Each structure stands twice: as C-alpha cells, then as structure tokens.
Amino acid sequence: MERVILHDDLTFSRIIHGLWRLVEWNMSKEEVVHFIESCLEMGVTTFDHADIYGGYTCEERFGEALALKPSLRENMQIVTKCGIKLMNPNRPPQKLHYYDSSKNHIVTSVDSSLQKLRTDYIDVLLIHRPDYLMDPTEVAEAFRELHATGKVRHFGVSNFTPSQFDLLQSYLDKPLVTNQLELSAGNFDLFQNGTVDHCMLHRVKPMAWSPLNGGAIFTSQTEKHVRLRNTLMDVAKEIGASSIEQVLYAWLLMHPAQIMPIAGSGKLERVALAVDSLSLQLTRENWYEILRASIGKDVD
Ligand SMILES: NC(=O)c1ccc[n+]([C@@H]2O[C@H](COP(=O)([O-])OP(=O)(O)OC[C@H]3O[C@@H](n4cnc5c(N)ncnc54)[C@H](OP(=O)(O)O)[C@@H]3O)[C@@H](O)[C@H]2O)c1
C-alpha cells in the first residue's frame, strides 16, 4: 500500500479506515480484533476516530480490542479528534451541542481518548470543527503541553477554511499535518472554493471524509445522485472497475493533492474494494465526466 508522508516522522496509509460507525456494526471484541488485523494485512494502517463517535463509545470499543492484542498498536497510526460537545446521557448536562476549543477541553478530551483507546499516545489529534470562539493562543498552549508530555505526536484540523487553518497555524510551533475535509465526487464544494488548493499550497495532505457520500450515492433518488450513479456505472465498465465505489475512490485518488480517502464501511470486502481502487486508472476525460455528472453541467 502506498504511504503518504505527512511529516518527517509520520506517514499514513493512502486508504484510511474510519470508525465513526463502529458501534452500529455490533461486533464482539474478537471481531473488532479480526477487523483491525485484516485492515493491517491489506496495508490500511491508519485509523480515524473522534471522541464523540458512537455517542462517545467508539474509541472504547476499539481500545477493548487493542487490550486483547496490544501488539497491534505499534503497527498503526491513530487519529482522533476533539472540540465538539454533544448532549449525551453519560456526560454532564448541557442545553445544546456546541464547540469547545479551550485548553481545558482539549487536554481533558485527550486524556479521556487515551484511556478509552488503551494507548499511551495519539499519532494525530485534530480539532474536529472550527470553533467560532477559538483562541489560538489557548489551542497552542494545549498542543505544546500534549506534545511535551508525549500524549500527542502531531496535530491537525478538520473542516477548517483556509483562513481558519492559517490563523491557528500562525500560533503553533509545529506544522498542522492535515485538514480532514468532506471530499467526494458527490461533494465538490471544497475543490471549488480554494480549500483543496490551500492544502496543496502548504503541502498539507487532506484526509477525505465520507468519500462515498456516507452511502447516499448507492440509494439516493435525487436527480444529482441518479445522474452521478449512471455515469459512475458507465465509467466502471469502461475502466474495468468492479463497482461504482471503486470509481469514486479512484476519482479522489487521481487528484494531485494526494487525498487520503477514509473508508467508513464495516465490511472487510468493501475496505478491500477501496484498497484495490489504488490500481485503477481514470483518464482526465473520465474525471471530468464524473465532475459534470456531479455539478450537472459542463465546465465553461
Ligand atoms: N471530520 C468529520 O467531520 C467527519 C465527518 C464524517 C465522517 N468522518 C470520518 O470519515 C469516515 C468515513 O465516513 P463515512 O462512513 O460517511 O464514509 P463513506 O464511505 O462515505 O460511507 C460509509 C457508508 O456507506 C455504506 N456503503 C459503503 N459501500 C456501500 C455499498 N456498496 N452499498 C451500500 N452502502 C454502502 C457503508 O455501509 P456498510 O458499513 O454496510 O458497508 C457505510 O454506512 C468516518 O468513519 C469518520 O472516521 C469525519
């Protein structure tokens, strides 16, 4: 599996696996171990979490599996996130869900993630969403402390605009290693508004969340999704892909920003399809054909 260099001492697998939906898969601890081992065998070594996934339970499920087989940890990179505060019966009461990038929240969230994931360190911590009240001085202090204590090795962001990214970066000693963004053939906005260009400008490799539109691409009957699905089927036939999801992955992988798609399926055969898409080759014409199906018109 191709590796992507995010920093001198950090590489990710080109295909990442995301654990947002882990609790929905109803796997036993042993099945989670098997799932992780199978991903590693396929070369998928980077796993994406967030404190809030599964109503604050997914990290724990993953950690229970790691506790059964601790040797797995050294062969993987763990990404997790903080900064969203969800209303949840197991959390202190709050009136609504909101964002918190205060130093106290970041540091306590990391301590909780470490405990749940049963690990001593997080490879990359992301601020999950831009907090309108973000004080970059506080975030920088939190990052400095977490790095100095060895709890977090690298930092990044998710869903940040270019200016939000630059603002935070200007206060940090270390480079932000990624911006995790919603990128897919069905969601072209961030290619158009300069967010992906900004990553390329700063040599920052984006992680792509919901690369299959969260599964909507397979079921949605909107005009756009039907049009896109038909085009994806035509292209799949043309390039010898076994499914439209492979074409969706190949579309992201062809972009020169070195996008790392995060596969979100709980089915190993679907993770394997993502991995196999690395060997597919789209032509520029295919790429633009898919873009046209997404935006509903030819480029000018
Ligand atoms: N930073 C953020 O704000 C943010 C937001 C959302 C997600 N994420 C990250 O991105 C990861 C991936 O997101 P995602 O789960 O939305 O990714 P996705 O790959 O776009 O969607 C996964 C969903 O599609 C379904 N699916 C896949 N192939 C299918 C097929 N051939 N037919 C029907 N359904 C199919 C999967 O079901 P099966 O499990 O049954 O295959 C699963 O429910 C998450 O796990 C999380 O780590 C980050």
The ligand as an SDF file (V2000), in Angstrom:
LIG
                    3D

 48 52  0  0  0  0  0  0  0  0999 V2000
  -14.2150   15.0680   10.2440 N   0  0  0  0  0  0  0  0  0  0  0  0
  -15.5130   14.9770   10.1410 C   0  0  0  0  0  0  0  0  0  0  0  0
  -16.2670   15.9390   10.3820 O   0  0  0  0  0  0  0  0  0  0  0  0
  -16.1000   13.6660    9.7190 C   0  0  0  0  0  0  0  0  0  0  0  0
  -17.4850   13.5560    9.4030 C   0  0  0  0  0  0  0  0  0  0  0  0
  -17.9760   12.3190    8.9980 C   0  0  0  0  0  0  0  0  0  0  0  0
  -17.1040   11.2180    8.8950 C   0  0  0  0  0  0  0  0  0  0  0  0
  -15.7810   11.3480    9.2320 N   0  0  0  0  0  0  0  0  0  0  0  0
  -14.8410   10.2000    9.1270 C   0  0  0  0  0  0  0  0  0  0  0  0
  -14.9210    9.6640    7.8210 O   0  0  0  0  0  0  0  0  0  0  0  0
  -15.1570    8.2610    7.9060 C   0  0  0  0  0  0  0  0  0  0  0  0
  -15.8920    7.7940    6.6890 C   0  0  0  0  0  0  0  0  0  0  0  0
  -17.1670    8.4570    6.6090 O   0  0  0  0  0  0  0  0  0  0  0  0
  -18.4290    7.6510    6.1140 P   0  0  0  0  0  0  0  0  0  0  0  0
  -18.6560    6.4740    6.9860 O   0  0  0  0  0  0  0  0  0  0  0  0
  -19.5320    8.6110    5.8890 O   0  0  0  0  0  0  0  0  0  0  0  0
  -17.8210    7.1120    4.7110 O   0  0  0  0  0  0  0  0  0  0  0  0
  -18.4580    6.5800    3.3920 P   0  0  0  0  0  0  0  0  0  0  0  0
  -17.5050    5.5330    2.8970 O   0  0  0  0  0  0  0  0  0  0  0  0
  -18.7900    7.7150    2.5010 O   0  0  0  0  0  0  0  0  0  0  0  0
  -19.8340    5.8800    3.8070 O   0  0  0  0  0  0  0  0  0  0  0  0
  -19.8540    4.6840    4.5100 C   0  0  0  0  0  0  0  0  0  0  0  0
  -21.2840    4.1730    4.4720 C   0  0  0  0  0  0  0  0  0  0  0  0
  -21.5790    3.7620    3.1520 O   0  0  0  0  0  0  0  0  0  0  0  0
  -22.0830    2.4300    3.1840 C   0  0  0  0  0  0  0  0  0  0  0  0
  -21.6450    1.7400    1.9630 N   0  0  0  0  0  0  0  0  0  0  0  0
  -20.3910    1.5440    1.5170 C   0  0  0  0  0  0  0  0  0  0  0  0
  -20.3910    0.8490    0.3650 N   0  0  0  0  0  0  0  0  0  0  0  0
  -21.6910    0.6020    0.0830 C   0  0  0  0  0  0  0  0  0  0  0  0
  -22.3730   -0.0830   -0.9820 C   0  0  0  0  0  0  0  0  0  0  0  0
  -21.6800   -0.6400   -1.9810 N   0  0  0  0  0  0  0  0  0  0  0  0
  -23.7290   -0.1310   -0.9590 N   0  0  0  0  0  0  0  0  0  0  0  0
  -24.4220    0.4330    0.0540 C   0  0  0  0  0  0  0  0  0  0  0  0
  -23.8490    1.0830    1.0980 N   0  0  0  0  0  0  0  0  0  0  0  0
  -22.5040    1.1680    1.1010 C   0  0  0  0  0  0  0  0  0  0  0  0
  -21.4670    1.8160    4.4240 C   0  0  0  0  0  0  0  0  0  0  0  0
  -22.2540    0.7240    4.8740 O   0  0  0  0  0  0  0  0  0  0  0  0
  -21.5570   -0.6730    5.3030 P   0  0  0  0  0  0  0  0  0  0  0  0
  -20.8750   -0.4240    6.6210 O   0  0  0  0  0  0  0  0  0  0  0  0
  -22.7330   -1.5820    5.4000 O   0  0  0  0  0  0  0  0  0  0  0  0
  -20.6050   -1.0560    4.2320 O   0  0  0  0  0  0  0  0  0  0  0  0
  -21.4750    2.9680    5.3920 C   0  0  0  0  0  0  0  0  0  0  0  0
  -22.7250    3.0840    6.0260 O   0  0  0  0  0  0  0  0  0  0  0  0
  -15.8890    8.0910    9.2500 C   0  0  0  0  0  0  0  0  0  0  0  0
  -15.7940    6.7870    9.7590 O   0  0  0  0  0  0  0  0  0  0  0  0
  -15.1470    9.0730   10.1030 C   0  0  0  0  0  0  0  0  0  0  0  0
  -13.9380    8.4800   10.5440 O   0  0  0  0  0  0  0  0  0  0  0  0
  -15.2770   12.5520    9.6330 C   0  0  0  0  0  0  0  0  0  0  0  0
  1  2  1  0
  2  3  2  0
  2  4  1  0
  4  5  1  0
  4 48  2  0
  5  6  2  0
  6  7  1  0
  7  8  2  0
  8  9  1  0
  8 48  1  0
  9 10  1  0
  9 46  1  0
 10 11  1  0
 11 12  1  0
 11 44  1  0
 12 13  1  0
 13 14  1  0
 14 15  2  0
 14 16  1  0
 14 17  1  0
 17 18  1  0
 18 19  2  0
 18 20  1  0
 18 21  1  0
 21 22  1  0
 22 23  1  0
 23 24  1  0
 23 42  1  0
 24 25  1  0
 25 26  1  0
 25 36  1  0
 26 27  1  0
 26 35  1  0
 27 28  2  0
 28 29  1  0
 29 30  1  0
 29 35  2  0
 30 31  1  0
 30 32  2  0
 32 33  1  0
 33 34  2  0
 34 35  1  0
 36 37  1  0
 36 42  1  0
 37 38  1  0
 38 39  2  0
 38 40  1  0
 38 41  1  0
 42 43  1  0
 44 45  1  0
 44 46  1  0
 46 47  1  0
M  CHG  2   8   1  16  -1
M  END
$$$$
